[in-house]
């Protein structure tokens, strides 16, 4: 009597999981993420948030000083 060949579902499912994970990681690296200002910049520069942001509480649109700070790699000249 002939034995039935084992079905390789386990190997195929691991392969599918690996491909799915790789695709998910690739998508996550391609999705642009907006930069977020942090209070650490205020501590680093000694300036209030309003020095770089139009909104004096920080966040949102940048002033001319904020644009220069950003263009300089988040460092004061």
PDB file of N, CA, C, O and CB in Angstrom:
ATOM      1  N   UNK A   1       0.816  -1.164   0.000  1.00  0.00           N
ATOM      2  CA  UNK A   1       0.000   0.000   0.000  1.00  0.00           C
ATOM      3  C   UNK A   1       0.884   1.260   0.000  1.00  0.00           C
ATOM      4  O   UNK A   1       1.899   1.313   0.695  1.00  0.00           O
ATOM      5  CB  UNK A   1      -0.942  -0.020   1.199  1.00  0.00           C
ATOM      6  N   UNK A   2       0.493   2.258  -0.776  1.00  0.00           N
ATOM      7  CA  UNK A   2       1.268   3.499  -0.854  1.00  0.00           C
ATOM      8  C   UNK A   2       0.883   4.465   0.252  1.00  0.00           C
ATOM      9  O   UNK A   2      -0.289   4.602   0.603  1.00  0.00           O
ATOM     10  CB  UNK A   2       1.073   4.164  -2.211  1.00  0.00           C
ATOM     11  N   UNK A   3       1.872   5.116   0.781  1.00  0.00           N
ATOM     12  CA  UNK A   3       1.607   6.136   1.794  1.00  0.00           C
ATOM     13  C   UNK A   3       1.260   7.452   1.105  1.00  0.00           C
ATOM     14  O   UNK A   3       1.791   7.774   0.043  1.00  0.00           O
ATOM     15  CB  UNK A   3       2.831   6.316   2.739  1.00  0.00           C
ATOM     16  N   UNK A   4       0.386   8.179   1.712  1.00  0.00           N
ATOM     17  CA  UNK A   4       0.027   9.492   1.181  1.00  0.00           C
ATOM     18  C   UNK A   4       1.162  10.476   1.473  1.00  0.00           C
ATOM     19  O   UNK A   4       1.807  10.412   2.520  1.00  0.00           O
ATOM     20  CB  UNK A   4      -1.319   9.995   1.796  1.00  0.00           C
ATOM     21  N   UNK A   5       1.385  11.368   0.543  1.00  0.00           N
ATOM     22  CA  UNK A   5       2.404  12.394   0.736  1.00  0.00           C
ATOM     23  C   UNK A   5       1.904  13.423   1.757  1.00  0.00           C
ATOM     24  O   UNK A   5       0.749  13.844   1.687  1.00  0.00           O
ATOM     25  CB  UNK A   5       2.759  13.083  -0.617  1.00  0.00           C
ATOM     26  N   UNK A   6       2.754  13.831   2.698  1.00  0.00           N
ATOM     27  CA  UNK A   6       2.322  14.838   3.665  1.00  0.00           C
ATOM     28  C   UNK A   6       2.110  16.184   2.971  1.00  0.00           C
ATOM     29  O   UNK A   6       2.845  16.544   2.050  1.00  0.00           O
ATOM     30  CB  UNK A   6       3.357  14.976   4.805  1.00  0.00           C
ATOM     31  N   UNK A   7       1.138  16.889   3.408  1.00  0.00           N
ATOM     32  CA  UNK A   7       0.847  18.206   2.846  1.00  0.00           C
ATOM     33  C   UNK A   7       1.682  19.231   3.597  1.00  0.00           C
ATOM     34  O   UNK A   7       1.734  19.213   4.827  1.00  0.00           O
ATOM     35  CB  UNK A   7      -0.683  18.546   2.937  1.00  0.00           C
ATOM     36  N   UNK A   8       2.328  20.115   2.871  1.00  0.00           N
ATOM     37  CA  UNK A   8       3.261  21.073   3.477  1.00  0.00           C
ATOM     38  C   UNK A   8       2.592  22.415   3.771  1.00  0.00           C
ATOM     39  O   UNK A   8       3.079  23.460   3.338  1.00  0.00           O
ATOM     40  CB  UNK A   8       4.462  21.287   2.559  1.00  0.00           C
ATOM     41  N   UNK A   9       1.486  22.389   4.501  1.00  0.00           N
ATOM     42  CA  UNK A   9       0.817  23.639   4.844  1.00  0.00           C
ATOM     43  C   UNK A   9       1.636  24.474   5.814  1.00  0.00           C
ATOM     44  O   UNK A   9       1.627  25.702   5.742  1.00  0.00           O
ATOM     45  CB  UNK A   9      -0.545  23.355   5.436  1.00  0.00           C
ATOM     46  N   UNK A  10       2.335  23.820   6.711  1.00  0.00           N
ATOM     47  CA  UNK A  10       3.087  24.549   7.723  1.00  0.00           C
ATOM     48  C   UNK A  10       4.160  25.412   7.073  1.00  0.00           C
ATOM     49  O   UNK A  10       4.275  26.595   7.393  1.00  0.00           O
ATOM     50  CB  UNK A  10       3.719  23.578   8.727  1.00  0.00           C
ATOM     51  N   UNK A  11       4.937  24.845   6.177  1.00  0.00           N
ATOM     52  CA  UNK A  11       5.978  25.609   5.502  1.00  0.00           C
ATOM     53  C   UNK A  11       5.425  26.747   4.681  1.00  0.00           C
ATOM     54  O   UNK A  11       5.989  27.841   4.662  1.00  0.00           O
ATOM     55  CB  UNK A  11       6.786  24.713   4.626  1.00  0.00           C
ATOM     56  N   UNK A  12       4.330  26.495   4.006  1.00  0.00           N
ATOM     57  CA  UNK A  12       3.722  27.538   3.182  1.00  0.00           C
ATOM     58  C   UNK A  12       3.139  28.650   4.041  1.00  0.00           C
ATOM     59  O   UNK A  12       3.191  29.819   3.659  1.00  0.00           O
ATOM     60  CB  UNK A  12       2.635  26.945   2.288  1.00  0.00           C
ATOM     61  N   UNK A  13       2.587  28.303   5.192  1.00  0.00           N
ATOM     62  CA  UNK A  13       2.009  29.342   6.038  1.00  0.00           C
ATOM     63  C   UNK A  13       3.109  30.218   6.633  1.00  0.00           C
ATOM     64  O   UNK A  13       2.925  31.429   6.760  1.00  0.00           O
ATOM     65  CB  UNK A  13       1.157  28.717   7.159  1.00  0.00           C
ATOM     66  N   UNK A  14       4.257  29.628   7.004  1.00  0.00           N
ATOM     67  CA  UNK A  14       5.370  30.437   7.500  1.00  0.00           C
ATOM     68  C   UNK A  14       5.887  31.365   6.407  1.00  0.00           C
ATOM     69  O   UNK A  14       6.249  32.511   6.673  1.00  0.00           O
ATOM     70  CB  UNK A  14       6.507  29.538   8.014  1.00  0.00           C
ATOM     71  N   UNK A  15       5.916  30.871   5.198  1.00  0.00           N
ATOM     72  CA  UNK A  15       6.359  31.692   4.067  1.00  0.00           C
ATOM     73  C   UNK A  15       5.396  32.855   3.864  1.00  0.00           C
ATOM     74  O   UNK A  15       5.824  33.990   3.652  1.00  0.00           O
ATOM     75  CB  UNK A  15       6.462  30.841   2.773  1.00  0.00           C
ATOM     76  N   UNK A  16       4.099  32.578   3.930  1.00  0.00           N
ATOM     77  CA  UNK A  16       3.093  33.634   3.757  1.00  0.00           C
ATOM     78  C   UNK A  16       3.202  34.678   4.866  1.00  0.00           C
ATOM     79  O   UNK A  16       3.071  35.876   4.614  1.00  0.00           O
ATOM     80  CB  UNK A  16       1.675  33.030   3.737  1.00  0.00           C
ATOM     81  N   UNK A  17       3.439  34.221   6.080  1.00  0.00           N
ATOM     82  CA  UNK A  17       3.590  35.153   7.200  1.00  0.00           C
ATOM     83  C   UNK A  17       4.834  36.015   7.001  1.00  0.00           C
ATOM     84  O   UNK A  17       4.802  37.222   7.240  1.00  0.00           O
ATOM     85  CB  UNK A  17       3.674  34.387   8.543  1.00  0.00           C
ATOM     86  N   UNK A  18       5.922  35.396   6.565  1.00  0.00           N
ATOM     87  CA  UNK A  18       7.164  36.144   6.346  1.00  0.00           C
ATOM     88  C   UNK A  18       6.990  37.188   5.248  1.00  0.00           C
ATOM     89  O   UNK A  18       7.460  38.317   5.382  1.00  0.00           O
ATOM     90  CB  UNK A  18       8.309  35.188   5.984  1.00  0.00           C
ATOM     91  N   UNK A  19       6.318  36.813   4.168  1.00  0.00           N
ATOM     92  CA  UNK A  19       6.079  37.770   3.076  1.00  0.00           C
ATOM     93  C   UNK A  19       5.181  38.895   3.550  1.00  0.00           C
ATOM     94  O   UNK A  19       5.439  40.061   3.249  1.00  0.00           O
ATOM     95  CB  UNK A  19       5.448  37.068   1.855  1.00  0.00           C
ATOM     96  N   UNK A  20       4.123  38.563   4.294  1.00  0.00           N
ATOM     97  CA  UNK A  20       3.214  39.588   4.808  1.00  0.00           C
ATOM     98  C   UNK A  20       3.941  40.554   5.733  1.00  0.00           C
ATOM     99  O   UNK A  20       3.733  41.765   5.659  1.00  0.00           O
ATOM    100  CB  UNK A  20       2.040  38.941   5.546  1.00  0.00           C
ATOM    101  N   UNK A  21       4.786  40.025   6.597  1.00  0.00           N
ATOM    102  CA  UNK A  21       5.535  40.878   7.521  1.00  0.00           C
ATOM    103  C   UNK A  21       6.488  41.794   6.761  1.00  0.00           C
ATOM    104  O   UNK A  21       6.607  42.977   7.079  1.00  0.00           O
ATOM    105  CB  UNK A  21       6.316  40.021   8.532  1.00  0.00           C
ATOM    106  N   UNK A  22       7.158  41.250   5.767  1.00  0.00           N
ATOM    107  CA  UNK A  22       8.086  42.052   4.970  1.00  0.00           C
ATOM    108  C   UNK A  22       7.346  43.175   4.242  1.00  0.00           C
ATOM    109  O   UNK A  22       7.828  44.305   4.169  1.00  0.00           O
ATOM    110  CB  UNK A  22       8.833  41.164   3.958  1.00  0.00           C
ATOM    111  N   UNK A  23       6.192  42.854   3.715  1.00  0.00           N
ATOM    112  CA  UNK A  23       5.400  43.873   3.013  1.00  0.00           C
ATOM    113  C   UNK A  23       4.933  44.943   3.992  1.00  0.00           C
ATOM    114  O   UNK A  23       4.964  46.130   3.667  1.00  0.00           O
ATOM    115  CB  UNK A  23       4.183  43.232   2.302  1.00  0.00           C
ATOM    116  N   UNK A  24       4.502  44.542   5.183  1.00  0.00           N
ATOM    117  CA  UNK A  24       4.046  45.504   6.178  1.00  0.00           C
ATOM    118  C   UNK A  24       5.189  46.421   6.604  1.00  0.00           C
ATOM    119  O   UNK A  24       4.995  47.629   6.735  1.00  0.00           O
ATOM    120  CB  UNK A  24       3.462  44.778   7.398  1.00  0.00           C
ATOM    121  N   UNK A  25       6.367  45.865   6.818  1.00  0.00           N
ATOM    122  CA  UNK A  25       7.515  46.691   7.195  1.00  0.00           C
ATOM    123  C   UNK A  25       7.889  47.647   6.081  1.00  0.00           C
ATOM    124  O   UNK A  25       8.243  48.797   6.343  1.00  0.00           O
ATOM    125  CB  UNK A  25       8.711  45.815   7.551  1.00  0.00           C
ATOM    126  N   UNK A  26       7.816  47.191   4.849  1.00  0.00           N
ATOM    127  CA  UNK A  26       8.137  48.047   3.715  1.00  0.00           C
ATOM    128  C   UNK A  26       7.150  49.205   3.629  1.00  0.00           C
ATOM    129  O   UNK A  26       7.549  50.344   3.388  1.00  0.00           O
ATOM    130  CB  UNK A  26       8.131  47.240   2.408  1.00  0.00           C
ATOM    131  N   UNK A  27       5.879  48.923   3.823  1.00  0.00           N
ATOM    132  CA  UNK A  27       4.871  49.977   3.773  1.00  0.00           C
ATOM    133  C   UNK A  27       5.099  50.974   4.892  1.00  0.00           C
ATOM    134  O   UNK A  27       4.954  52.179   4.684  1.00  0.00           O
ATOM    135  CB  UNK A  27       3.458  49.385   3.865  1.00  0.00           C
ATOM    136  N   UNK A  28       5.454  50.491   6.081  1.00  0.00           N
ATOM    137  CA  UNK A  28       5.677  51.394   7.205  1.00  0.00           C
ATOM    138  C   UNK A  28       6.856  52.323   6.949  1.00  0.00           C
ATOM    139  O   UNK A  28       6.846  53.463   7.415  1.00  0.00           O
ATOM    140  CB  UNK A  28       5.910  50.600   8.480  1.00  0.00           C
ATOM    141  N   UNK A  29       7.865  51.869   6.224  1.00  0.00           N
ATOM    142  CA  UNK A  29       9.016  52.728   5.969  1.00  0.00           C
ATOM    143  C   UNK A  29       8.748  53.722   4.855  1.00  0.00           C
ATOM    144  O   UNK A  29       9.465  54.716   4.738  1.00  0.00           O
ATOM    145  CB  UNK A  29      10.225  51.891   5.626  1.00  0.00           C
ATOM    146  N   UNK A  30       7.740  53.484   4.038  1.00  0.00           N
ATOM    147  CA  UNK A  30       7.436  54.381   2.932  1.00  0.00           C
ATOM    148  C   UNK A  30       6.404  55.439   3.291  1.00  0.00           C
ATOM    149  O   UNK A  30       6.245  56.416   2.559  1.00  0.00           O
ATOM    150  CB  UNK A  30       6.950  53.590   1.758  1.00  0.00           C
ATOM    151  N   UNK A  31       5.704  55.265   4.400  1.00  0.00           N
ATOM    152  CA  UNK A  31       4.682  56.218   4.795  1.00  0.00           C
ATOM    153  C   UNK A  31       5.370  57.412   5.442  1.00  0.00           C
ATOM    154  O   UNK A  31       6.065  57.258   6.447  1.00  0.00           O
ATOM    155  CB  UNK A  31       3.645  55.571   5.764  1.00  0.00           C
ATOM    156  N   UNK A  32       5.183  58.602   4.877  1.00  0.00           N
ATOM    157  CA  UNK A  32       5.829  59.762   5.467  1.00  0.00           C
ATOM    158  C   UNK A  32       5.232  60.099   6.828  1.00  0.00           C
ATOM    159  O   UNK A  32       4.021  60.003   7.029  1.00  0.00           O
ATOM    160  CB  UNK A  32       5.715  60.957   4.535  1.00  0.00           C
ATOM    161  N   UNK A  33       6.074  60.485   7.735  1.00  0.00           N
ATOM    162  CA  UNK A  33       5.639  60.877   9.060  1.00  0.00           C
ATOM    163  C   UNK A  33       6.051  62.325   9.262  1.00  0.00           C
ATOM    164  O   UNK A  33       7.206  62.687   9.039  1.00  0.00           O
ATOM    165  CB  UNK A  33       6.241  59.947  10.166  1.00  0.00           C
ATOM    166  N   UNK A  34       5.111  63.141   9.680  1.00  0.00           N
ATOM    167  CA  UNK A  34       5.453  64.543   9.869  1.00  0.00           C
ATOM    168  C   UNK A  34       6.354  64.692  11.087  1.00  0.00           C
ATOM    169  O   UNK A  34       6.221  63.971  12.076  1.00  0.00           O
ATOM    170  CB  UNK A  34       4.182  65.402  10.025  1.00  0.00           C
ATOM    171  N   UNK A  35       7.259  65.629  10.990  1.00  0.00           N
ATOM    172  CA  UNK A  35       8.165  65.888  12.102  1.00  0.00           C
ATOM    173  C   UNK A  35       7.384  66.532  13.238  1.00  0.00           C
ATOM    174  O   UNK A  35       6.437  67.283  13.003  1.00  0.00           O
ATOM    175  CB  UNK A  35       9.347  66.793  11.661  1.00  0.00           C
ATOM    176  N   UNK A  36       7.776  66.243  14.438  1.00  0.00           N
ATOM    177  CA  UNK A  36       7.098  66.812  15.588  1.00  0.00           C
ATOM    178  C   UNK A  36       8.112  67.583  16.419  1.00  0.00           C
ATOM    179  O   UNK A  36       9.190  67.085  16.745  1.00  0.00           O
ATOM    180  CB  UNK A  36       6.407  65.710  16.432  1.00  0.00           C
ATOM    181  N   UNK A  37       7.741  68.797  16.747  1.00  0.00           N
ATOM    182  CA  UNK A  37       8.596  69.591  17.614  1.00  0.00           C
ATOM    183  C   UNK A  37       8.491  69.035  19.023  1.00  0.00           C
ATOM    184  O   UNK A  37       7.473  68.454  19.399  1.00  0.00           O
ATOM    185  CB  UNK A  37       8.205  71.098  17.574  1.00  0.00           C
ATOM    186  N   UNK A  38       9.525  69.212  19.777  1.00  0.00           N
ATOM    187  CA  UNK A  38       9.515  68.712  21.145  1.00  0.00           C
ATOM    188  C   UNK A  38       9.954  69.821  22.094  1.00  0.00           C
ATOM    189  O   UNK A  38      10.704  70.718  21.708  1.00  0.00           O
ATOM    190  CB  UNK A  38      10.431  67.473  21.288  1.00  0.00           C
ATOM    191  N   UNK A  39       9.490  69.754  23.318  1.00  0.00           N
ATOM    192  CA  UNK A  39       9.967  70.732  24.298  1.00  0.00           C
ATOM    193  C   UNK A  39      11.478  70.655  24.501  1.00  0.00           C
ATOM    194  O   UNK A  39      12.085  71.579  25.043  1.00  0.00           O
ATOM    195  CB  UNK A  39       9.261  70.523  25.628  1.00  0.00           C
ATOM    196  N   UNK A  40      12.080  69.554  24.065  1.00  0.00           N
ATOM    197  CA  UNK A  40      13.536  69.428  24.191  1.00  0.00           C
ATOM    198  C   UNK A  40      14.248  70.510  23.394  1.00  0.00           C
ATOM    199  O   UNK A  40      15.315  70.970  23.800  1.00  0.00           O
ATOM    200  CB  UNK A  40      14.001  68.042  23.724  1.00  0.00           C
ATOM    201  N   UNK A  41      13.676  70.925  22.263  1.00  0.00           N
ATOM    202  CA  UNK A  41      14.302  71.996  21.486  1.00  0.00           C
ATOM    203  C   UNK A  41      14.319  73.285  22.300  1.00  0.00           C
ATOM    204  O   UNK A  41      15.288  74.042  22.250  1.00  0.00           O
ATOM    205  CB  UNK A  41      13.556  72.213  20.146  1.00  0.00           C
ATOM    206  N   UNK A  42      13.264  73.527  23.037  1.00  0.00           N
ATOM    207  CA  UNK A  42      13.214  74.712  23.879  1.00  0.00           C
ATOM    208  C   UNK A  42      14.297  74.644  24.947  1.00  0.00           C
ATOM    209  O   UNK A  42      14.971  75.636  25.224  1.00  0.00           O
ATOM    210  CB  UNK A  42      11.828  74.858  24.526  1.00  0.00           C
ATOM    211  N   UNK A  43      14.456  73.470  25.543  1.00  0.00           N
ATOM    212  CA  UNK A  43      15.504  73.294  26.546  1.00  0.00           C
ATOM    213  C   UNK A  43      16.893  73.389  25.948  1.00  0.00           C
ATOM    214  O   UNK A  43      17.817  73.899  26.581  1.00  0.00           O
ATOM    215  CB  UNK A  43      15.342  71.964  27.238  1.00  0.00           C
ATOM    216  N   UNK A  44      17.039  72.896  24.722  1.00  0.00           N
ATOM    217  CA  UNK A  44      18.328  72.911  24.030  1.00  0.00           C
ATOM    218  C   UNK A  44      18.748  74.333  23.677  1.00  0.00           C
ATOM    219  O   UNK A  44      19.918  74.698  23.801  1.00  0.00           O
ATOM    220  CB  UNK A  44      18.262  72.056  22.762  1.00  0.00           C
ATOM    221  N   UNK A  45      17.770  75.135  23.234  1.00  0.00           N
ATOM    222  CA  UNK A  45      18.087  76.477  22.747  1.00  0.00           C
ATOM    223  C   UNK A  45      17.910  77.564  23.792  1.00  0.00           C
ATOM    224  O   UNK A  45      18.468  78.653  23.663  1.00  0.00           O
ATOM    225  CB  UNK A  45      17.237  76.795  21.567  1.00  0.00           C
ATOM    226  N   UNK A  46      17.127  77.268  24.835  1.00  0.00           N
ATOM    227  CA  UNK A  46      16.839  78.291  25.834  1.00  0.00           C
ATOM    228  C   UNK A  46      15.769  79.267  25.380  1.00  0.00           C
ATOM    229  O   UNK A  46      15.516  80.268  26.051  1.00  0.00           O
ATOM    230  CB  UNK A  46      18.093  79.044  26.173  1.00  0.00           C
ATOM    231  N   UNK A  47      15.143  78.988  24.254  1.00  0.00           N
ATOM    232  CA  UNK A  47      14.118  79.859  23.696  1.00  0.00           C
ATOM    233  C   UNK A  47      12.731  79.294  23.990  1.00  0.00           C
ATOM    234  O   UNK A  47      12.573  78.078  24.106  1.00  0.00           O
ATOM    235  CB  UNK A  47      14.320  80.033  22.178  1.00  0.00           C
ATOM    236  N   UNK A  48      11.731  80.153  24.111  1.00  0.00           N
ATOM    237  CA  UNK A  48      10.363  79.651  24.260  1.00  0.00           C
ATOM    238  C   UNK A  48       9.877  79.067  22.927  1.00  0.00           C
ATOM    239  O   UNK A  48      10.430  79.383  21.874  1.00  0.00           O
ATOM    240  CB  UNK A  48       9.408  80.787  24.741  1.00  0.00           C
ATOM    241  N   UNK A  49       8.851  78.222  22.971  1.00  0.00           N
ATOM    242  CA  UNK A  49       8.317  77.598  21.752  1.00  0.00           C
ATOM    243  C   UNK A  49       7.919  78.643  20.715  1.00  0.00           C
ATOM    244  O   UNK A  49       8.079  78.431  19.513  1.00  0.00           O
ATOM    245  CB  UNK A  49       7.109  76.718  22.090  1.00  0.00           C
ATOM    246  N   UNK A  50       7.394  79.786  21.195  1.00  0.00           N
ATOM    247  CA  UNK A  50       6.955  80.844  20.295  1.00  0.00           C
ATOM    248  C   UNK A  50       8.076  81.499  19.509  1.00  0.00           C
ATOM    249  O   UNK A  50       7.808  82.264  18.583  1.00  0.00           O
ATOM    250  CB  UNK A  50       6.239  81.880  21.067  1.00  0.00           C
ATOM    251  N   UNK A  51       9.315  81.223  19.852  1.00  0.00           N
ATOM    252  CA  UNK A  51      10.426  81.779  19.078  1.00  0.00           C
ATOM    253  C   UNK A  51      10.490  81.146  17.700  1.00  0.00           C
ATOM    254  O   UNK A  51      10.909  81.785  16.735  1.00  0.00           O
ATOM    255  CB  UNK A  51      11.755  81.573  19.815  1.00  0.00           C
ATOM    256  N   UNK A  52      10.077  79.895  17.608  1.00  0.00           N
ATOM    257  CA  UNK A  52      10.138  79.189  16.330  1.00  0.00           C
ATOM    258  C   UNK A  52       8.758  78.940  15.719  1.00  0.00           C
ATOM    259  O   UNK A  52       8.650  78.696  14.517  1.00  0.00           O
ATOM    260  CB  UNK A  52      10.854  77.874  16.511  1.00  0.00           C
ATOM    261  N   UNK A  53       7.714  79.000  16.531  1.00  0.00           N
ATOM    262  CA  UNK A  53       6.369  78.683  16.059  1.00  0.00           C
ATOM    263  C   UNK A  53       5.477  79.913  16.078  1.00  0.00           C
ATOM    264  O   UNK A  53       5.581  80.766  16.959  1.00  0.00           O
ATOM    265  CB  UNK A  53       5.752  77.579  16.909  1.00  0.00           C
ATOM    266  N   UNK A  54       4.593  79.986  15.080  1.00  0.00           N
ATOM    267  CA  UNK A  54       3.612  81.070  15.014  1.00  0.00           C
ATOM    268  C   UNK A  54       2.722  80.996  16.247  1.00  0.00           C
ATOM    269  O   UNK A  54       2.447  82.016  16.879  1.00  0.00           O
ATOM    270  CB  UNK A  54       2.759  80.986  13.705  1.00  0.00           C
ATOM    271  N   UNK A  55       2.273  79.797  16.590  1.00  0.00           N
ATOM    272  CA  UNK A  55       1.499  79.580  17.805  1.00  0.00           C
ATOM    273  C   UNK A  55       2.471  79.634  18.983  1.00  0.00           C
ATOM    274  O   UNK A  55       3.398  78.828  19.062  1.00  0.00           O
ATOM    275  CB  UNK A  55       0.721  78.209  17.760  1.00  0.00           C
ATOM    276  N   UNK A  56       2.264  80.568  19.884  1.00  0.00           N
ATOM    277  CA  UNK A  56       3.200  80.763  20.998  1.00  0.00           C
ATOM    278  C   UNK A  56       3.307  79.543  21.911  1.00  0.00           C
ATOM    279  O   UNK A  56       4.285  79.402  22.646  1.00  0.00           O
ATOM    280  CB  UNK A  56       2.779  81.961  21.814  1.00  0.00           C
ATOM    281  N   UNK A  57       2.296  78.652  21.868  1.00  0.00           N
ATOM    282  CA  UNK A  57       2.337  77.431  22.675  1.00  0.00           C
ATOM    283  C   UNK A  57       3.170  76.352  21.999  1.00  0.00           C
ATOM    284  O   UNK A  57       3.451  75.318  22.605  1.00  0.00           O
ATOM    285  CB  UNK A  57       0.922  76.913  22.933  1.00  0.00           C
ATOM    286  N   UNK A  58       3.566  76.579  20.756  1.00  0.00           N
ATOM    287  CA  UNK A  58       4.369  75.605  20.014  1.00  0.00           C
ATOM    288  C   UNK A  58       3.519  74.765  19.087  1.00  0.00           C
ATOM    289  O   UNK A  58       2.292  74.756  19.189  1.00  0.00           O
ATOM    290  CB  UNK A  58       5.121  74.704  20.969  1.00  0.00           C
ATOM    291  N   UNK A  59       4.174  74.060  18.183  1.00  0.00           N
ATOM    292  CA  UNK A  59       3.484  73.218  17.205  1.00  0.00           C
ATOM    293  C   UNK A  59       2.934  74.038  16.053  1.00  0.00           C
ATOM    294  O   UNK A  59       2.701  75.240  16.184  1.00  0.00           O
ATOM    295  CB  UNK A  59       2.357  72.445  17.873  1.00  0.00           C
ATOM    296  N   UNK A  60       2.730  73.384  14.935  1.00  0.00           N
ATOM    297  CA  UNK A  60       2.142  74.058  13.779  1.00  0.00           C
ATOM    298  C   UNK A  60       3.159  74.813  12.947  1.00  0.00           C
ATOM    299  O   UNK A  60       4.330  74.445  12.862  1.00  0.00           O
ATOM    300  CB  UNK A  60       1.076  75.004  14.231  1.00  0.00           C
ATOM    301  N   UNK A  61       2.676  75.873  12.343  1.00  0.00           N
ATOM    302  CA  UNK A  61       3.483  76.660  11.409  1.00  0.00           C
ATOM    303  C   UNK A  61       4.695  77.279  12.098  1.00  0.00           C
ATOM    304  O   UNK A  61       4.652  77.650  13.271  1.00  0.00           O
ATOM    305  CB  UNK A  61       2.632  77.756  10.772  1.00  0.00           C
ATOM    306  N   UNK A  62       5.775  77.377  11.330  1.00  0.00           N
ATOM    307  CA  UNK A  62       7.025  77.934  11.849  1.00  0.00           C
ATOM    308  C   UNK A  62       7.193  79.390  11.453  1.00  0.00           C
ATOM    309  O   UNK A  62       6.719  79.827  10.404  1.00  0.00           O
ATOM    310  CB  UNK A  62       8.213  77.123  11.351  1.00  0.00           C
ATOM    311  N   UNK A  63       7.873  80.128  12.309  1.00  0.00           N
ATOM    312  CA  UNK A  63       8.260  81.497  11.989  1.00  0.00           C
ATOM    313  C   UNK A  63       9.512  81.434  11.111  1.00  0.00           C
ATOM    314  O   UNK A  63      10.009  80.347  10.814  1.00  0.00           O
ATOM    315  CB  UNK A  63       8.514  82.345  13.295  1.00  0.00           C
ATOM    316  N   UNK A  64      10.014  82.579  10.704  1.00  0.00           N
ATOM    317  CA  UNK A  64      11.251  82.617   9.919  1.00  0.00           C
ATOM    318  C   UNK A  64      12.408  82.022  10.718  1.00  0.00           C
ATOM    319  O   UNK A  64      13.244  81.305  10.169  1.00  0.00           O
ATOM    320  CB  UNK A  64      11.584  84.066   9.495  1.00  0.00           C
ATOM    321  N   UNK A  65      12.451  82.320  12.006  1.00  0.00           N
ATOM    322  CA  UNK A  65      13.497  81.762  12.879  1.00  0.00           C
ATOM    323  C   UNK A  65      13.363  80.242  12.935  1.00  0.00           C
ATOM    324  O   UNK A  65      14.363  79.527  12.869  1.00  0.00           O
ATOM    325  CB  UNK A  65      13.409  82.369  14.314  1.00  0.00           C
ATOM    326  N   UNK A  66      12.134  79.748  13.057  1.00  0.00           N
ATOM    327  CA  UNK A  66      11.893  78.306  13.101  1.00  0.00           C
ATOM    328  C   UNK A  66      12.300  77.604  11.819  1.00  0.00           C
ATOM    329  O   UNK A  66      12.841  76.499  11.851  1.00  0.00           O
ATOM    330  CB  UNK A  66      10.442  78.036  13.380  1.00  0.00           C
ATOM    331  N   UNK A  67      12.037  78.251  10.685  1.00  0.00           N
ATOM    332  CA  UNK A  67      12.437  77.679   9.395  1.00  0.00           C
ATOM    333  C   UNK A  67      13.960  77.589   9.289  1.00  0.00           C
ATOM    334  O   UNK A  67      14.497  76.601   8.789  1.00  0.00           O
ATOM    335  CB  UNK A  67      11.874  78.524   8.233  1.00  0.00           C
ATOM    336  N   UNK A  68      14.641  78.617   9.760  1.00  0.00           N
ATOM    337  CA  UNK A  68      16.107  78.599   9.733  1.00  0.00           C
ATOM    338  C   UNK A  68      16.655  77.518  10.661  1.00  0.00           C
ATOM    339  O   UNK A  68      17.607  76.819  10.314  1.00  0.00           O
ATOM    340  CB  UNK A  68      16.670  79.973  10.133  1.00  0.00           C
ATOM    341  N   UNK A  69      16.053  77.384  11.836  1.00  0.00           N
ATOM    342  CA  UNK A  69      16.458  76.356  12.797  1.00  0.00           C
ATOM    343  C   UNK A  69      16.284  74.978  12.187  1.00  0.00           C
ATOM    344  O   UNK A  69      17.171  74.132  12.308  1.00  0.00           O
ATOM    345  CB  UNK A  69      15.644  76.470  14.102  1.00  0.00           C
ATOM    346  N   UNK A  70      15.172  74.743  11.544  1.00  0.00           N
ATOM    347  CA  UNK A  70      14.885  73.468  10.885  1.00  0.00           C
ATOM    348  C   UNK A  70      15.892  73.197   9.764  1.00  0.00           C
ATOM    349  O   UNK A  70      16.431  72.096   9.656  1.00  0.00           O
ATOM    350  CB  UNK A  70      13.449  73.465  10.325  1.00  0.00           C
ATOM    351  N   UNK A  71      16.140  74.215   8.929  1.00  0.00           N
ATOM    352  CA  UNK A  71      17.065  74.063   7.796  1.00  0.00           C
ATOM    353  C   UNK A  71      18.499  73.806   8.260  1.00  0.00           C
ATOM    354  O   UNK A  71      19.296  73.222   7.525  1.00  0.00           O
ATOM    355  CB  UNK A  71      17.026  75.312   6.913  1.00  0.00           C
ATOM    356  N   UNK A  72      18.828  74.240   9.477  1.00  0.00           N
ATOM    357  CA  UNK A  72      20.178  74.061  10.010  1.00  0.00           C
ATOM    358  C   UNK A  72      20.298  72.760  10.808  1.00  0.00           C
ATOM    359  O   UNK A  72      21.217  72.614  11.614  1.00  0.00           O
ATOM    360  CB  UNK A  72      20.558  75.254  10.891  1.00  0.00           C
ATOM    361  N   UNK A  73      19.383  71.822  10.592  1.00  0.00           N
ATOM    362  CA  UNK A  73      19.467  70.541  11.304  1.00  0.00           C
ATOM    363  C   UNK A  73      19.066  70.640  12.759  1.00  0.00           C
ATOM    364  O   UNK A  73      19.573  69.901  13.603  1.00  0.00           O
ATOM    365  CB  UNK A  73      20.859  69.997  11.217  1.00  0.00           C
ATOM    366  N   UNK A  74      18.138  71.569  13.058  1.00  0.00           N
ATOM    367  CA  UNK A  74      17.650  71.782  14.423  1.00  0.00           C
ATOM    368  C   UNK A  74      18.772  72.195  15.379  1.00  0.00           C
ATOM    369  O   UNK A  74      18.853  71.740  16.520  1.00  0.00           O
ATOM    370  CB  UNK A  74      16.976  70.514  14.938  1.00  0.00           C
ATOM    371  N   UNK A  75      19.621  73.065  14.870  1.00  0.00           N
ATOM    372  CA  UNK A  75      20.725  73.622  15.680  1.00  0.00           C
ATOM    373  C   UNK A  75      20.740  75.123  15.495  1.00  0.00           C
ATOM    374  O   UNK A  75      20.455  75.639  14.414  1.00  0.00           O
ATOM    375  CB  UNK A  75      22.113  73.001  15.279  1.00  0.00           C
ATOM    376  N   UNK A  76      21.078  75.815  16.572  1.00  0.00           N
ATOM    377  CA  UNK A  76      21.233  77.264  16.476  1.00  0.00           C
ATOM    378  C   UNK A  76      22.589  77.557  15.866  1.00  0.00           C
ATOM    379  O   UNK A  76      23.537  76.803  16.084  1.00  0.00           O
ATOM    380  CB  UNK A  76      21.086  77.950  17.871  1.00  0.00           C
ATOM    381  N   UNK A  77      22.699  78.621  15.117  1.00  0.00           N
ATOM    382  CA  UNK A  77      23.980  78.971  14.480  1.00  0.00           C
ATOM    383  C   UNK A  77      24.927  79.587  15.472  1.00  0.00           C
ATOM    384  O   UNK A  77      26.050  79.943  15.115  1.00  0.00           O
ATOM    385  CB  UNK A  77      23.765  79.929  13.314  1.00  0.00           C
TER     386      UNK A  77
END
